[in-house]
Amino acid sequence: MIAIIDYGMGNLHSVSKAVERLGVDYVVTSDEGELMQADGAILPGVGAFGDAMHNLHETGLGEAVRYYAQSGKPLLGICLGMQLLFSHSDEHGYHKGLDLLPGSVERFQGDYKVPHMGWNRLHFRGQHPLFNGLEEGHVYFVHSYHVKPELESDLLAYTDYHQPVSAIVGRGQVYGMQFHPEKSGPLGMQLLDNYLQLVQKRIRV
């Protein structure tokens, strides 16, 4: 069972429908007990970092997500959900994140269009189970802020938008995708399916 975490700021419909199309049971939940019983979890997100962290704290889900990740169960953050995994963000002031991965979330700076919006090519930084059977291709991004991991080893894939931009991160069983896999055609759905397969493999071990 996959828990899709509802803290009031996620694109729950598109994510849940994508999981459903991949044939995996899921529950959309804001209940800590349901989250802890799940085999894997997805933290979606649309909106501002500070508002998201406020909602997570107000609902108690922030600590629940931290505890869930520390338990070793797989967790996937999508878009803003990926950014929330990191230490802090400077979006509309300084805000602490879930601090599951060390690093910062910073606004794009330069004489180019912000937000970064559109289809960009992924570049894999070596082999990883998330990439099993896949070839590099294009996925869909919409964001004005991007992640700078402190540890290079946490960066699994990047794209180019006037600079290298973190696209997929991961350490242990904590993963993040800056793009929307559920809106990124066959490659996005295959990446999401590979995450769900990692969850299933962990259950069977």
Contacts in CASP RR format, 6 or more apart in sequence:
PFRMAT RR
TARGET T0000
AUTHOR 0000-0000-0000
METHOD contacts of the structure
MODEL  1
MIAIIDYGMGNLHSVSKAVERLGVDYVVTSDEGELMQADGAILPGVGAFG
DAMHNLHETGLGEAVRYYAQSGKPLLGICLGMQLLFSHSDEHGYHKGLDL
LPGSVERFQGDYKVPHMGWNRLHFRGQHPLFNGLEEGHVYFVHSYHVKPE
LESDLLAYTDYHQPVSAIVGRGQVYGMQFHPEKSGPLGMQLLDNYLQLVQ
KRIRV
1 25 0 8 1.000
1 26 0 8 1.000
1 27 0 8 1.000
1 37 0 8 1.000
1 38 0 8 1.000
1 39 0 8 1.000
1 40 0 8 1.000
2 19 0 8 1.000
2 24 0 8 1.000
2 25 0 8 1.000
2 26 0 8 1.000
2 27 0 8 1.000
2 38 0 8 1.000
2 39 0 8 1.000
2 40 0 8 1.000
2 41 0 8 1.000
2 42 0 8 1.000
2 196 0 8 1.000
2 199 0 8 1.000
3 26 0 8 1.000
3 27 0 8 1.000
3 29 0 8 1.000
3 34 0 8 1.000
3 35 0 8 1.000
3 37 0 8 1.000
3 38 0 8 1.000
3 40 0 8 1.000
3 41 0 8 1.000
3 42 0 8 1.000
4 12 0 8 1.000
4 15 0 8 1.000
4 16 0 8 1.000
4 19 0 8 1.000
4 26 0 8 1.000
4 27 0 8 1.000
4 28 0 8 1.000
4 29 0 8 1.000
4 41 0 8 1.000
4 42 0 8 1.000
4 44 0 8 1.000
5 29 0 8 1.000
5 30 0 8 1.000
5 35 0 8 1.000
5 41 0 8 1.000
5 42 0 8 1.000
5 43 0 8 1.000
5 44 0 8 1.000
5 61 0 8 1.000
5 65 0 8 1.000
6 12 0 8 1.000
6 28 0 8 1.000
6 29 0 8 1.000
6 30 0 8 1.000
7 30 0 8 1.000
7 52 0 8 1.000
7 55 0 8 1.000
7 56 0 8 1.000
7 59 0 8 1.000
7 61 0 8 1.000
7 62 0 8 1.000
8 30 0 8 1.000
8 55 0 8 1.000
9 45 0 8 1.000
9 46 0 8 1.000
9 47 0 8 1.000
9 51 0 8 1.000
9 52 0 8 1.000
9 55 0 8 1.000
9 80 0 8 1.000
10 44 0 8 1.000
10 45 0 8 1.000
10 46 0 8 1.000
10 80 0 8 1.000
11 44 0 8 1.000
11 45 0 8 1.000
11 46 0 8 1.000
11 78 0 8 1.000
11 79 0 8 1.000
11 180 0 8 1.000
11 182 0 8 1.000
12 28 0 8 1.000
12 44 0 8 1.000
14 180 0 8 1.000
14 182 0 8 1.000
14 183 0 8 1.000
15 42 0 8 1.000
15 44 0 8 1.000
15 78 0 8 1.000
15 182 0 8 1.000
16 26 0 8 1.000
16 28 0 8 1.000
17 182 0 8 1.000
18 181 0 8 1.000
18 182 0 8 1.000
18 189 0 8 1.000
18 192 0 8 1.000
19 26 0 8 1.000
19 42 0 8 1.000
19 192 0 8 1.000
19 196 0 8 1.000
20 26 0 8 1.000
21 189 0 8 1.000
22 189 0 8 1.000
22 192 0 8 1.000
22 193 0 8 1.000
22 196 0 8 1.000
24 196 0 8 1.000
24 200 0 8 1.000
27 34 0 8 1.000
27 38 0 8 1.000
29 35 0 8 1.000
30 59 0 8 1.000
30 61 0 8 1.000
32 60 0 8 1.000
32 61 0 8 1.000
32 64 0 8 1.000
33 64 0 8 1.000
35 41 0 8 1.000
35 61 0 8 1.000
35 64 0 8 1.000
35 65 0 8 1.000
35 68 0 8 1.000
36 64 0 8 1.000
36 67 0 8 1.000
36 68 0 8 1.000
36 71 0 8 1.000
38 73 0 8 1.000
39 73 0 8 1.000
39 74 0 8 1.000
39 199 0 8 1.000
39 200 0 8 1.000
39 202 0 8 1.000
39 203 0 8 1.000
40 73 0 8 1.000
40 74 0 8 1.000
40 75 0 8 1.000
40 199 0 8 1.000
41 65 0 8 1.000
41 68 0 8 1.000
41 73 0 8 1.000
41 74 0 8 1.000
41 75 0 8 1.000
41 76 0 8 1.000
42 75 0 8 1.000
42 76 0 8 1.000
42 77 0 8 1.000
42 78 0 8 1.000
43 65 0 8 1.000
43 75 0 8 1.000
43 76 0 8 1.000
43 77 0 8 1.000
43 78 0 8 1.000
43 81 0 8 1.000
43 84 0 8 1.000
43 85 0 8 1.000
44 77 0 8 1.000
44 78 0 8 1.000
44 79 0 8 1.000
44 80 0 8 1.000
44 81 0 8 1.000
45 52 0 8 1.000
45 77 0 8 1.000
45 78 0 8 1.000
45 79 0 8 1.000
45 80 0 8 1.000
45 81 0 8 1.000
45 84 0 8 1.000
46 79 0 8 1.000
46 80 0 8 1.000
47 80 0 8 1.000
48 91 0 8 1.000
48 92 0 8 1.000
49 80 0 8 1.000
49 83 0 8 1.000
49 84 0 8 1.000
49 89 0 8 1.000
49 91 0 8 1.000
49 92 0 8 1.000
49 95 0 8 1.000
49 97 0 8 1.000
49 105 0 8 1.000
49 145 0 8 1.000
50 89 0 8 1.000
50 91 0 8 1.000
50 92 0 8 1.000
50 95 0 8 1.000
52 80 0 8 1.000
52 81 0 8 1.000
52 84 0 8 1.000
53 84 0 8 1.000
53 95 0 8 1.000
53 96 0 8 1.000
53 97 0 8 1.000
53 98 0 8 1.000
55 61 0 8 1.000
56 62 0 8 1.000
56 65 0 8 1.000
56 84 0 8 1.000
56 98 0 8 1.000
62 98 0 8 1.000
65 75 0 8 1.000
65 98 0 8 1.000
66 98 0 8 1.000
66 99 0 8 1.000
66 100 0 8 1.000
68 75 0 8 1.000
69 75 0 8 1.000
69 98 0 8 1.000
69 100 0 8 1.000
69 173 0 8 1.000
69 174 0 8 1.000
72 172 0 8 1.000
72 173 0 8 1.000
73 173 0 8 1.000
73 202 0 8 1.000
74 173 0 8 1.000
74 174 0 8 1.000
74 175 0 8 1.000
74 195 0 8 1.000
74 198 0 8 1.000
74 199 0 8 1.000
74 202 0 8 1.000
75 85 0 8 1.000
75 100 0 8 1.000
75 173 0 8 1.000
75 174 0 8 1.000
75 175 0 8 1.000
76 175 0 8 1.000
76 176 0 8 1.000
76 177 0 8 1.000
76 195 0 8 1.000
77 84 0 8 1.000
77 85 0 8 1.000
77 175 0 8 1.000
77 176 0 8 1.000
77 177 0 8 1.000
78 176 0 8 1.000
78 177 0 8 1.000
78 180 0 8 1.000
78 181 0 8 1.000
78 182 0 8 1.000
79 142 0 8 1.000
79 143 0 8 1.000
79 177 0 8 1.000
79 178 0 8 1.000
79 179 0 8 1.000
79 180 0 8 1.000
81 176 0 8 1.000
82 147 0 8 1.000
82 169 0 8 1.000
82 176 0 8 1.000
82 177 0 8 1.000
82 178 0 8 1.000
83 89 0 8 1.000
83 105 0 8 1.000
83 145 0 8 1.000
83 147 0 8 1.000
83 178 0 8 1.000
84 97 0 8 1.000
84 98 0 8 1.000
85 97 0 8 1.000
85 98 0 8 1.000
85 100 0 8 1.000
85 101 0 8 1.000
85 169 0 8 1.000
85 174 0 8 1.000
85 176 0 8 1.000
86 97 0 8 1.000
86 98 0 8 1.000
86 99 0 8 1.000
86 100 0 8 1.000
86 101 0 8 1.000
86 102 0 8 1.000
86 103 0 8 1.000
86 104 0 8 1.000
86 105 0 8 1.000
86 147 0 8 1.000
86 149 0 8 1.000
87 96 0 8 1.000
87 97 0 8 1.000
87 99 0 8 1.000
87 101 0 8 1.000
87 102 0 8 1.000
87 103 0 8 1.000
87 104 0 8 1.000
87 150 0 8 1.000
88 94 0 8 1.000
88 95 0 8 1.000
88 96 0 8 1.000
88 97 0 8 1.000
88 99 0 8 1.000
88 103 0 8 1.000
88 104 0 8 1.000
88 105 0 8 1.000
89 95 0 8 1.000
89 97 0 8 1.000
89 104 0 8 1.000
89 105 0 8 1.000
89 106 0 8 1.000
89 145 0 8 1.000
90 104 0 8 1.000
90 105 0 8 1.000
90 106 0 8 1.000
90 107 0 8 1.000
91 105 0 8 1.000
91 107 0 8 1.000
91 145 0 8 1.000
100 174 0 8 1.000
101 149 0 8 1.000
101 151 0 8 1.000
101 154 0 8 1.000
101 169 0 8 1.000
101 170 0 8 1.000
101 171 0 8 1.000
101 174 0 8 1.000
102 149 0 8 1.000
102 150 0 8 1.000
102 151 0 8 1.000
102 154 0 8 1.000
103 147 0 8 1.000
103 148 0 8 1.000
103 149 0 8 1.000
103 150 0 8 1.000
104 147 0 8 1.000
104 148 0 8 1.000
105 145 0 8 1.000
105 146 0 8 1.000
105 147 0 8 1.000
105 148 0 8 1.000
106 145 0 8 1.000
106 146 0 8 1.000
106 148 0 8 1.000
107 114 0 8 1.000
107 144 0 8 1.000
107 145 0 8 1.000
108 114 0 8 1.000
108 115 0 8 1.000
108 116 0 8 1.000
108 144 0 8 1.000
108 145 0 8 1.000
108 146 0 8 1.000
108 161 0 8 1.000
108 162 0 8 1.000
110 162 0 8 1.000
112 161 0 8 1.000
112 162 0 8 1.000
114 144 0 8 1.000
115 142 0 8 1.000
115 143 0 8 1.000
115 144 0 8 1.000
116 141 0 8 1.000
116 142 0 8 1.000
116 143 0 8 1.000
116 144 0 8 1.000
116 146 0 8 1.000
116 161 0 8 1.000
116 165 0 8 1.000
117 141 0 8 1.000
117 142 0 8 1.000
118 140 0 8 1.000
118 141 0 8 1.000
118 142 0 8 1.000
119 138 0 8 1.000
119 139 0 8 1.000
119 140 0 8 1.000
119 141 0 8 1.000
119 184 0 8 1.000
120 138 0 8 1.000
120 139 0 8 1.000
120 141 0 8 1.000
120 159 0 8 1.000
120 160 0 8 1.000
120 161 0 8 1.000
120 165 0 8 1.000
120 167 0 8 1.000
120 179 0 8 1.000
121 136 0 8 1.000
121 137 0 8 1.000
121 138 0 8 1.000
121 159 0 8 1.000
121 160 0 8 1.000
122 136 0 8 1.000
122 137 0 8 1.000
122 138 0 8 1.000
122 139 0 8 1.000
122 157 0 8 1.000
122 158 0 8 1.000
122 159 0 8 1.000
122 167 0 8 1.000
122 168 0 8 1.000
122 187 0 8 1.000
123 136 0 8 1.000
123 157 0 8 1.000
123 158 0 8 1.000
123 159 0 8 1.000
123 160 0 8 1.000
123 167 0 8 1.000
124 131 0 8 1.000
124 134 0 8 1.000
124 136 0 8 1.000
124 156 0 8 1.000
124 157 0 8 1.000
125 155 0 8 1.000
125 156 0 8 1.000
125 157 0 8 1.000
125 158 0 8 1.000
126 156 0 8 1.000
128 156 0 8 1.000
129 194 0 8 1.000
129 198 0 8 1.000
130 156 0 8 1.000
130 168 0 8 1.000
130 175 0 8 1.000
130 191 0 8 1.000
130 194 0 8 1.000
130 195 0 8 1.000
130 198 0 8 1.000
131 156 0 8 1.000
131 157 0 8 1.000
131 191 0 8 1.000
131 194 0 8 1.000
132 194 0 8 1.000
132 197 0 8 1.000
133 190 0 8 1.000
134 187 0 8 1.000
134 190 0 8 1.000
134 191 0 8 1.000
134 194 0 8 1.000
137 187 0 8 1.000
138 184 0 8 1.000
138 187 0 8 1.000
139 159 0 8 1.000
139 167 0 8 1.000
139 179 0 8 1.000
139 180 0 8 1.000
139 181 0 8 1.000
139 184 0 8 1.000
139 185 0 8 1.000
139 187 0 8 1.000
139 188 0 8 1.000
139 191 0 8 1.000
140 179 0 8 1.000
140 180 0 8 1.000
140 183 0 8 1.000
140 184 0 8 1.000
140 185 0 8 1.000
141 159 0 8 1.000
141 161 0 8 1.000
141 167 0 8 1.000
141 178 0 8 1.000
141 179 0 8 1.000
141 180 0 8 1.000
142 180 0 8 1.000
143 178 0 8 1.000
146 165 0 8 1.000
146 166 0 8 1.000
146 178 0 8 1.000
147 166 0 8 1.000
147 169 0 8 1.000
147 178 0 8 1.000
148 166 0 8 1.000
149 155 0 8 1.000
149 166 0 8 1.000
149 169 0 8 1.000
151 171 0 8 1.000
153 171 0 8 1.000
154 169 0 8 1.000
154 170 0 8 1.000
154 171 0 8 1.000
155 166 0 8 1.000
155 168 0 8 1.000
155 169 0 8 1.000
156 168 0 8 1.000
156 169 0 8 1.000
156 170 0 8 1.000
156 175 0 8 1.000
157 167 0 8 1.000
157 168 0 8 1.000
158 164 0 8 1.000
158 165 0 8 1.000
158 166 0 8 1.000
158 167 0 8 1.000
158 168 0 8 1.000
159 165 0 8 1.000
159 167 0 8 1.000
159 179 0 8 1.000
165 178 0 8 1.000
166 178 0 8 1.000
167 177 0 8 1.000
167 178 0 8 1.000
167 179 0 8 1.000
168 175 0 8 1.000
168 176 0 8 1.000
168 177 0 8 1.000
168 178 0 8 1.000
168 191 0 8 1.000
169 175 0 8 1.000
169 176 0 8 1.000
170 176 0 8 1.000
173 198 0 8 1.000
173 202 0 8 1.000
175 195 0 8 1.000
177 191 0 8 1.000
179 188 0 8 1.000
181 188 0 8 1.000
181 189 0 8 1.000
181 191 0 8 1.000
181 192 0 8 1.000
182 188 0 8 1.000
182 189 0 8 1.000
182 192 0 8 1.000
184 191 0 8 1.000
END
